[in-house]
């Protein structure tokens, strides 16, 4: 349903012509949100910018605000968060809105990964000092063997934002990122069940030891096409069916599906096109454990005649990952490109100037936006979230985002005999 009709119906309901129950049944909404490195050509005017959206949405919170992230860093926090004076800290207005929300009585909970909180302790500690706010650290290594890698926040009863952006000043102005903002009570409630599980596992470090985590059973797989979706309306007025999913498989609340097999389902339905963008990609981990579920699905899609195009950051050009990436690039119907974002003109910024988005688009009618790169640990050992959208036009803005990088000046085709080196990160 187009947004204008939602507004009209809402106005009529307020005037007493439509019941509140009828108005409440209106579809939820979604829109993609981007971040782009300044001094590049990667801004898409039709996609709103994350620092603006984050600050605006948090400023409107009235009943609760839950934030979970891999790490939290303002400019200057920690030894690796420096940058030239001319590079703005776009996280500061967001932090100000979190503080304002707490001061006006909105309960705030902030959950950080325990490992990275040792590197960037300032913001998690600060959050715990706000009135009515609480801050905890999740030891995901003890629970599952990995990290709290998801980056998301929950607003009131219906707001959910998730995506590739860490709560980091660089993610908002020096890295190419994508997220999704959803307004829907059902999807927000599912994500809050994940947050509540992790909050309980983290425990109150100031008073009690963390709760011992008991692994859950891997949920039975229900194919993506058979999962009941939630109807959402997109920016163009298009209607889609949305499914929320998460990882790891042994750390899911009841009723939340595991995202890995749903990604395979999505690619196995592809007939025309597959667009994938990630920071990194691997078919085995550093311990040699094989992980070819997604790799095989990409190859199957190409064998059926789908045109598979993959963008990876140049950070992925590591000695142990490069052979698999080159091997994938030799498959008929698959093309892989590395992107190299030029450095900031006024000086080096550690862990920045990189393509960091994580999404998958299929056939112009399906989209996944998530927090996972594609290697084993993200799905089996670490906390990650994703939203799947199905419906004509679902990946419209994601495909525009993809094409801007694919055809842009920073991309280079990967070939079997090409020489590639991962750049300096810090």
C-alpha positions in Angstrom: 0.0 0.0 0.0 1.5 3.4 -1.0 2.5 5.6 1.9 0.0 8.3 1.0 -2.9 5.9 1.4 -1.6 4.8 4.8 -1.5 8.5 5.9 -5.0 9.1 4.5 -6.4 6.0 6.3 -4.6 7.0 9.5 -6.2 10.5 9.3 -9.6 9.0 8.7 -9.2 6.6 11.6 -8.3 9.6 13.9 -11.5 11.3 12.7 -13.5 8.3 13.8 -14.4 6.8 10.4 -12.1 3.8 10.7 -11.7 1.7 13.8 -8.4 1.8 15.6 -8.2 -2.0 15.1 -8.5 -1.6 11.3 -5.8 1.1 11.3 -3.6 -1.1 13.3 -3.7 -3.8 10.6 -2.1 -1.6 8.1 1.2 -3.1 6.7 4.4 -2.2 8.3 7.1 -0.5 6.4 10.7 -0.9 5.4 13.4 1.1 3.7 17.1 0.7 3.0 19.6 3.0 4.7 23.2 3.6 3.5 26.5 5.0 4.7 29.1 6.1 2.3 32.8 7.2 2.6 33.2 10.9 2.1 35.2 12.1 -0.9 33.8 9.2 -3.0 31.1 8.8 -5.7 29.2 6.2 -3.7 26.3 8.3 -2.4 22.8 7.4 -3.7 20.4 10.3 -3.1 17.4 8.0 -3.1 18.6 6.0 -0.1 18.6 7.9 3.2 21.9 8.2 5.2 22.4 6.2 8.4 23.5 9.0 10.7 20.4 11.0 9.8 18.0 8.0 10.2 19.6 6.8 13.4 19.4 10.2 15.1 15.9 10.8 13.9 14.5 7.4 14.9 16.1 7.4 18.3 14.9 10.9 19.0 11.3 9.6 18.5 11.6 6.7 20.9 9.0 6.9 23.7 8.9 3.6 25.6 12.2 1.7 25.1 15.5 1.6 23.3 17.6 -1.5 23.0 21.0 -1.4 21.2 23.3 -4.3 20.5 26.6 -4.2 18.6 30.0 -5.7 17.9 31.7 -2.6 19.1 31.0 1.1 19.9 33.5 3.8 19.1 33.5 7.6 18.9 36.3 9.3 17.1 39.3 9.1 19.4 38.1 6.1 21.5 40.8 3.5 21.6 44.1 3.6 19.8 42.6 2.6 16.4 39.8 5.2 16.3 41.9 8.1 15.2 41.5 10.1 12.0 42.3 13.4 10.3 40.7 16.5 11.9 38.6 17.1 8.7 36.9 13.7 9.0 33.6 14.3 10.9 32.4 12.1 13.8 28.8 11.5 12.6 28.2 9.2 15.5 28.1 12.1 18.0 24.6 13.3 17.1 23.4 9.7 17.5 25.0 9.4 20.9 23.4 12.6 21.9 20.0 11.3 21.0 20.6 8.1 23.1 21.4 10.3 26.1 18.4 12.5 25.4 16.2 9.4 25.3 17.5 8.2 28.7 17.0 11.6 30.2 13.4 11.9 29.1 12.7 8.5 30.8 13.0 6.0 28.0 14.6 2.8 29.4 17.8 2.1 27.5 19.7 -1.2 27.3 23.1 -1.5 25.6 24.7 -4.8 24.8 28.3 -5.0 23.6 30.5 -7.9 22.6 32.7 -8.7 25.6 35.9 -9.2 23.5 35.7 -5.9 21.6 34.6 -4.0 24.7 38.1 -4.5 26.0 39.4 -2.6 22.9 36.6 0.0 22.9 35.3 0.3 26.5 34.4 4.0 26.6 30.8 4.0 25.1 29.5 0.9 26.8 30.8 2.2 30.1 29.3 5.6 29.4 25.9 4.1 28.6 25.7 2.4 31.9 25.9 5.8 33.7 22.9 7.3 32.0 19.7 7.6 34.1 17.5 4.6 33.7 20.0 2.9 31.4 21.9 -0.4 31.7 25.0 -1.7 29.9 26.1 -5.4 29.6 28.7 -7.3 27.7 28.0 -10.6 26.0 30.7 -13.3 26.1 29.6 -14.9 22.9 32.9 -16.9 22.8 31.9 -18.7 26.0 28.3 -19.3 24.7 29.0 -20.3 21.1 32.7 -19.9 20.3 32.3 -16.6 18.4 31.3 -13.0 18.9 28.3 -10.8 19.1 28.7 -9.6 15.5 25.1 -8.3 14.9 24.6 -4.6 14.8 21.0 -3.5 15.5 18.7 -1.5 17.6 15.1 -1.8 18.7 12.7 1.2 19.2 9.5 1.0 21.2 7.3 -1.9 20.1 7.7 -1.7 16.3 11.1 -0.4 15.4 14.0 -2.6 14.1 17.2 -1.5 12.5 19.9 -3.9 11.5 22.7 -3.8 9.0 26.4 -3.8 8.4 27.1 -0.6 10.3 28.8 -0.9 13.6 28.1 1.8 16.1 31.3 3.4 15.1 32.1 6.9 13.7 33.9 5.4 10.7 30.8 3.3 9.8 28.7 6.4 9.4 31.1 8.5 7.3 34.1 6.5 6.1 32.8 3.1 5.1 30.3 1.9 2.4 27.5 0.2 4.4 23.9 -0.9 4.1 21.1 -1.4 6.6 17.4 -1.8 6.8 14.9 0.1 8.9 11.6 -1.8 9.6 8.5 -0.6 11.4 6.5 -3.7 12.3 5.5 -5.1 15.7 5.9 -8.8 14.7 9.4 -8.5 13.3 10.5 -6.2 16.1 9.2 -8.6 18.7 11.2 -11.5 17.1 14.4 -9.5 17.2 13.7 -8.5 20.8 13.4 -12.1 21.8 17.0 -12.5 20.4 18.1 -9.4 22.4 16.4 -10.7 25.6 18.1 -14.1 25.2 21.5 -12.4 24.8 20.9 -9.9 27.6 20.1 -12.8 30.0 23.2 -14.7 28.9 25.3 -11.6 29.5 23.9 -11.3 33.1 24.5 -8.4 35.4 28.3 -8.4 35.6 28.2 -6.0 38.6 26.1 -8.4 40.7 26.0 -11.9 39.4 28.0 -14.2 37.2 26.8 -14.6 33.6 24.0 -17.1 33.0 25.3 -20.5 31.8 24.2 -20.9 28.3 22.6 -24.2 27.3 22.7 -24.7 23.5 19.4 -25.0 21.8 18.6 -27.7 19.2 19.2 -26.7 15.6 15.7 -25.7 14.4 14.1 -27.9 11.7 14.4 -26.2 8.4 11.2 -24.8 6.8 11.9 -23.6 3.2 11.9 -19.9 2.8 8.9 -20.0 0.4 6.9 -21.8 3.0 7.6 -19.5 6.0 4.8 -17.2 6.9 5.9 -13.7 6.0 4.9 -10.3 7.4 3.5 -7.9 4.9 5.6 -4.7 4.6 5.3 -1.7 2.3 8.4 -0.3 0.6 9.4 3.2 -0.3 8.0 2.9 -3.8 4.6 1.6 -2.4 5.5 -2.0 -3.3 4.3 -4.8 -1.1 6.7 -7.6 0.2 6.7 -10.5 2.5 9.3 -10.3 5.2 11.0 -13.0 7.4 13.4 -12.4 10.3 16.1 -14.9 10.9 19.3 -15.2 12.9 22.5 -17.2 13.8 24.0 -19.2 15.3 21.9 -22.3 14.9 22.3 -23.4 18.5 21.5 -20.0 20.0 18.0 -19.2 18.7 14.8 -18.4 20.6 11.9 -20.7 19.7 10.3 -19.7 16.5 13.2 -17.7 15.0 14.6 -19.6 12.0 18.3 -20.1 11.2 19.4 -17.8 8.4 21.9 -20.0 6.7 19.5 -22.5 5.0 17.2 -19.6 4.0 20.1 -18.0 2.1 20.6 -21.3 0.3 16.9 -21.5 -0.5 17.0 -18.0 -1.9 19.8 -18.8 -4.3 18.3 -22.1 -5.3 15.2 -20.2 -6.5 17.3 -17.9 -8.7 16.7 -18.0 -12.4 18.0 -14.8 -13.8 20.4 -12.9 -11.5 22.2 -13.1 -8.2 23.9 -10.0 -6.8 26.0 -10.5 -3.6 28.1 -7.9 -1.8 30.2 -8.7 1.3 33.3 -7.7 3.2 34.7 -11.2 3.1 34.1 -14.7 1.8 35.4 -18.1 2.6 34.8 -21.8 2.1 36.9 -22.9 5.1 38.1 -21.3 8.3 41.6 -21.0 9.7 41.2 -24.4 11.4 40.5 -26.0 8.0 36.8 -26.7 8.7 34.9 -26.9 5.4 32.1 -24.5 4.7 30.7 -24.8 1.1 26.9 -24.5 1.6 26.8 -21.0 0.1 29.5 -21.5 -2.4 27.7 -24.5 -3.8 24.5 -22.6 -4.0 26.1 -19.9 -6.0 27.6 -22.4 -8.4 24.2 -24.1 -8.8 22.6 -20.8 -9.6 25.2 -20.1 -12.3 24.7 -23.6 -13.8 21.0 -22.9 -14.2 21.8 -19.8 -16.2 21.5 -17.1 -13.6 24.1 -14.3 -14.0 26.0 -14.3 -10.7 27.9 -11.1 -9.8 29.8 -10.7 -6.5 31.4 -7.7 -5.0 34.0 -8.3 -2.2 36.2 -5.7 -0.5 39.9 -5.9 -1.1 40.2 -6.9 2.6 39.0 -10.3 1.4 42.2 -10.8 -0.7 44.0 -12.7 2.1 46.3 -15.6 1.5 43.9 -18.2 2.9 40.7 -16.9 1.2 42.1 -15.9 -2.2 42.3 -19.4 -3.7 38.6 -20.0 -3.1 37.6 -16.6 -4.4 39.7 -17.1 -7.6 38.2 -20.5 -8.0 34.7 -19.1 -7.9 35.6 -16.5 -10.5 36.5 -19.2 -13.0 33.0 -20.7 -12.9 31.0 -19.9 -16.1 28.3 -17.4 -15.3 30.0 -16.0 -12.2 32.0 -12.8 -12.0 33.7 -11.5 -8.9 35.1 -8.0 -8.4 37.2 -6.6 -5.6 36.7 -2.9 -4.7 39.3 -0.6 -3.3 38.1 2.6 -1.7 40.7 5.4 -2.0 42.2 6.7 1.3 40.9 9.8 2.9 42.7 12.7 1.2 43.7 14.2 4.6 45.3 11.1 6.1 45.0 7.4 7.0 42.0 6.2 9.0 42.4 2.7 10.6 39.8 0.1 9.8 38.0 2.3 7.3 37.6 3.2 3.6 36.2 -0.2 2.7 33.1 -1.9 1.3 31.4 -3.4 4.3 27.8 -4.1 3.2 26.2 -7.6 3.5 23.3 -8.3 1.3 22.0 -10.7 -1.4 19.6 -9.8 -4.3 17.9 -12.4 -6.5 15.9 -12.0 -9.7 14.6 -8.5 -8.9 12.1 -10.0 -6.4 14.1 -11.2 -3.3 16.5 -9.5 -0.9 18.4 -10.4 2.2 20.0 -7.7 4.3 22.1 -9.0 7.2 25.1 -8.6 9.5 27.0 -11.7 8.4 30.0 -12.0 6.1 30.0 -15.4 4.4 32.3 -17.8 6.2 31.6 -20.6 8.7 32.0 -18.7 12.0 29.3 -16.1 11.2 26.6 -18.7 11.0 27.7 -21.4 13.4 29.5 -19.5 16.2 28.5 -15.9 16.2 25.3 -13.8 16.8 24.1 -12.3 13.5 20.7 -11.2 12.3 19.0 -10.8 8.9 15.8 -9.8 7.2 14.5 -11.6 4.0 12.1 -9.8 1.7 10.1 -11.4 -1.1 8.1 -9.5 -3.7 8.5 -7.7 -6.9 10.8 -4.7 -6.5 12.1 -5.8 -3.0 15.7 -5.3 -4.1 15.2 -2.1 -6.1 17.4 0.1 -4.0 19.8 -2.7 -3.2 20.4 -3.3 -6.9 21.0 0.4 -7.4 23.5 0.3 -4.5 25.2 -2.8 -6.1 25.4 -1.3 -9.6 27.0 1.9 -8.3 29.9 -0.1 -6.9 30.0 -2.7 -9.7 30.3 -0.1 -12.5 32.2 2.4 -10.4 35.8 3.5 -10.5 36.9 1.4 -7.4 36.1 -2.1 -8.8 38.4 -4.5 -10.5 37.6 -7.9 -12.0 39.1 -11.0 -10.2 40.8 -13.4 -12.5 42.5 -16.7 -11.9 46.0 -15.4 -12.6 45.5 -11.9 -11.1 47.7 -10.5 -8.4 45.8 -9.1 -5.4 47.0 -8.0 -2.0 44.8 -7.1 1.0 45.6 -3.4 2.0 46.8 -2.0 5.3 44.0 -1.9 7.9 45.6 -0.2 10.8 
